[in-house]
Amino acid sequence: MESFDIILRSQRDTDIPCTVVLPDKGGHLPLVLMAHGFCATRHENGTFEMLAKKLADAGIASIRCDFPGCNESEESHEFNNLENNMDHLDTLLNYMKEYCEIDEYRVGMVGYSMGGKVVLHYTKRHPEIGVMGLWAPAAMNGISTGSGSDLGNPEVMKQWSEIARRDGLYPYHNSFDGRIVPLGKDFFDQLLNSNAKDLFSQYDGHVIMVNGDKDDIIPPAILEDVASAAHPDADFVHHVVKGANHGFGAWTNEPHQMEELVQVTSEFIIKYL
């Protein structure tokens, strides 16, 4: 297995910090693109690293990046939105096709939380994506989660959107680390107009959705509703990690939950990709 970090240049002429993981064998490799969540990193508390290793051991390449304003990205978070994040993924996909001997007909994706919403929109842009892994995904239409969080409240989001439209950005207080995160108007507009659940219902490929039954950010009821909309021709698996919240054990020092998440996802992807 080979793993290396690389800086790619985005379509907006900005730097994209990335990590590429390649299996020992080369030539026409299947590929998995990974999309992290809101204000997260391309490593996702180690779970993306764990997944990349399991995939590489099975002969599958992967690439993941920091979206604008996250982790090692030097951009302002005001440029973090669905469209810009998908443009980042296009850059990653094009790089892997050009330099890493990727089989362009065997491409899958994994998205965590907000990254799940990105993945669902990206598969509309790229119908060749044959396998999806959705981890506690923000897979609802719009942004309403019913969790009590302001970030999942459409009325609050509309108010913040107006402030961003008036002032150029909204200064969001991230309760996880205390940072003030600038959010641009496109962030709000694109989330409020997202039709992720509809896109999920139209997807007839292979998809596994994993969530915790104690998740209070994307509550289980939301994802049960999404699961009920699965396309009848899709190979769909809905796996629930018992006792897990939105962090799948990373926030509560329960590594067995992280291992379960990665194990069921890797087995599914390896089977179908």
KAKALIN-V338061 format. One line per field, one symbol per residue. burial: 1 if it has 16 or more other ideal C-beta (glycine too) atoms within 10 Angstrom, else 0. A space follows every 10 residues. Layout:
BEGIN
burial=???
END
This chain:
BEGIN
burial=0000000101 0000011111 1110000011 1111111111 1111101111 1111110001 1111111111 0010101111 1101111110 1110110000 0100011111 1111111111 1110000011 1111111111 0110101000 1110001001 1001000011 0100000000 1111111111 1001011011 1010111111 1100101111 0110011001 0001011101 1001111111 0001001101 1101110111 011
END
